[in-house]
């Protein structure tokens, strides 16, 4: 999923953005977890996801201060994938989605699955576990179509099989 953020993404809004795979934000967007300033805790995933997406010390600053952070700062930290002009986040998200959609469906699903699941894999088993996920992609009709389209210098036509 791709989050398109305009304006404020605070508390649950920021936690929702953190649950997405990609974030596109306007240059005027602000992010934060202000719960500590209300006597609350960001328990809808913010404290679990944030330290996996930005450096530890930045995650701690965001979570412990409750301050608002600009999209530009979080772009520099690698959390925001793309910055757009004000009012252009949805258009930017659609553009990014169109780029992602150029990939083959089975390959995209396997790629995302490996990235998400491998965080818990032991390094000794990682390649074997990855192989289980990706092996069917290499024998798929889409893999044959991708090779044929490349050789014929044409766009592939994915079927998801």
C-alpha positions as CSV (number, residue, x, y, z in Angstrom):
1,X,0.0,0.0,0.0
2,X,1.0,3.6,-0.6
3,X,0.2,6.4,1.7
4,X,-0.4,9.8,0.2
5,X,0.0,12.4,3.0
6,X,-1.2,16.0,2.8
7,X,-1.4,18.2,5.9
8,X,-1.0,16.5,9.3
9,X,-0.4,12.7,9.9
10,X,-0.4,12.7,13.7
11,X,-1.1,9.9,16.1
12,X,-3.3,7.3,14.4
13,X,-2.8,9.0,11.0
14,X,1.0,8.6,11.3
15,X,0.5,5.0,12.5
16,X,-1.6,4.3,9.5
17,X,1.1,5.8,7.2
18,X,3.7,3.6,9.0
19,X,1.6,0.5,8.1
20,X,2.1,1.3,4.4
21,X,4.9,0.0,2.2
22,X,5.6,3.4,0.6
23,X,4.9,7.0,1.7
24,X,4.4,10.0,-0.7
25,X,4.0,13.3,1.2
26,X,3.5,16.9,0.2
27,X,6.3,19.3,1.3
28,X,3.8,20.8,3.7
29,X,3.0,17.5,5.5
30,X,3.8,17.1,9.2
31,X,4.2,13.8,11.0
32,X,4.2,12.9,14.7
33,X,3.2,10.8,17.6
34,X,1.9,13.3,20.1
35,X,0.3,10.7,22.4
36,X,2.9,11.2,25.2
37,X,1.7,14.8,25.5
38,X,-1.8,13.5,26.2
39,X,-0.9,10.9,28.7
40,X,-1.3,8.2,26.1
41,X,0.9,5.7,24.2
42,X,1.1,5.2,20.4
43,X,-0.2,1.7,20.7
44,X,-1.7,1.2,17.2
45,X,1.6,0.2,15.7
46,X,3.6,3.4,15.8
47,X,6.1,2.3,18.5
48,X,6.5,-1.1,16.8
49,X,6.9,0.1,13.2
50,X,8.8,3.5,13.6
51,X,12.1,2.1,14.9
52,X,12.2,-0.3,12.0
53,X,11.8,2.5,9.5
54,X,14.1,5.3,10.8
55,X,17.3,5.3,12.9
56,X,16.8,4.5,16.5
57,X,17.6,7.9,17.9
58,X,15.2,9.7,15.5
59,X,12.5,7.1,16.4
60,X,13.0,7.9,20.1
61,X,12.9,11.7,19.5
62,X,9.6,11.4,17.5
63,X,8.0,9.0,20.1
64,X,9.3,10.7,23.3
65,X,8.9,14.4,22.4
66,X,5.5,14.3,20.7
67,X,6.8,17.0,18.3
68,X,5.7,17.4,14.7
69,X,8.3,16.5,12.1
70,X,8.4,17.8,8.5
71,X,8.0,15.6,5.5
72,X,11.4,16.9,4.3
73,X,13.1,15.7,7.5
74,X,11.5,12.3,7.3
75,X,12.4,12.1,3.6
76,X,16.0,12.7,4.5
77,X,15.7,9.9,7.1
78,X,14.4,7.6,4.5
79,X,10.8,7.2,5.8
80,X,9.1,9.3,3.1
81,X,9.8,7.9,-0.4
82,X,8.8,11.0,-2.4
83,X,8.1,14.6,-1.7
84,X,5.6,16.5,-3.8
85,X,4.3,20.1,-4.0
86,X,1.4,21.0,-1.8
87,X,-1.8,19.3,-3.0
88,X,0.1,16.8,-5.1
89,X,0.6,13.8,-2.8
90,X,-2.2,11.8,-4.3
91,X,-0.9,12.4,-7.8
92,X,2.6,11.5,-6.7
93,X,1.3,8.3,-5.0
94,X,-0.5,7.3,-8.2
95,X,2.6,7.9,-10.2
96,X,4.6,5.7,-7.9
97,X,1.8,3.0,-8.0
98,X,2.0,3.1,-11.8
99,X,5.7,2.4,-11.6
100,X,5.2,-0.5,-9.2
101,X,2.4,-1.9,-11.4
102,X,4.9,-2.3,-14.2
103,X,6.3,-5.3,-12.4
104,X,4.8,-8.8,-12.7
105,X,2.2,-9.5,-10.0
106,X,3.7,-12.8,-8.8
107,X,7.2,-11.3,-8.7
108,X,5.9,-8.2,-6.8
109,X,4.0,-10.4,-4.2
110,X,7.1,-12.6,-3.7
111,X,9.4,-9.7,-3.4
112,X,7.2,-8.0,-0.8
113,X,6.8,-11.3,1.1
114,X,10.6,-11.9,1.3
115,X,11.2,-8.3,2.5
116,X,8.5,-8.5,5.2
117,X,9.1,-12.0,6.4
118,X,12.9,-12.1,6.3
119,X,13.2,-9.7,9.2
120,X,12.5,-12.8,11.4
121,X,14.7,-15.3,9.5
122,X,17.9,-16.6,10.9
123,X,20.8,-15.9,8.6
124,X,21.6,-19.6,8.3
125,X,18.1,-20.3,6.9
126,X,17.5,-17.1,5.0
127,X,18.4,-18.2,1.5
128,X,16.5,-21.5,1.8
129,X,13.4,-19.7,3.1
130,X,13.7,-17.1,0.3
131,X,14.0,-19.9,-2.2
132,X,10.7,-21.4,-1.1
133,X,9.0,-18.1,-1.7
134,X,10.6,-17.2,-5.1
135,X,11.0,-20.6,-6.8
136,X,7.5,-20.6,-8.2
137,X,8.0,-17.2,-9.7
138,X,10.9,-18.4,-11.9
139,X,8.8,-21.1,-13.4
140,X,5.7,-18.9,-13.9
141,X,4.1,-17.9,-17.2
142,X,4.9,-14.3,-16.2
143,X,8.6,-15.1,-16.0
144,X,8.5,-16.5,-19.5
145,X,6.6,-13.5,-20.7
146,X,9.1,-11.1,-19.1
147,X,12.0,-12.8,-20.9
148,X,10.1,-12.9,-24.2
149,X,9.1,-9.2,-23.9
150,X,12.7,-8.2,-23.1
151,X,14.0,-10.1,-26.1
152,X,11.4,-8.7,-28.4
153,X,11.8,-5.2,-27.1
154,X,8.2,-4.8,-26.1
155,X,6.3,-4.1,-22.9
156,X,5.3,-7.4,-21.1
157,X,1.7,-8.4,-20.7
158,X,1.4,-9.8,-17.2
159,X,-1.2,-12.5,-16.4
160,X,-0.4,-13.2,-12.8
161,X,0.3,-16.8,-13.5
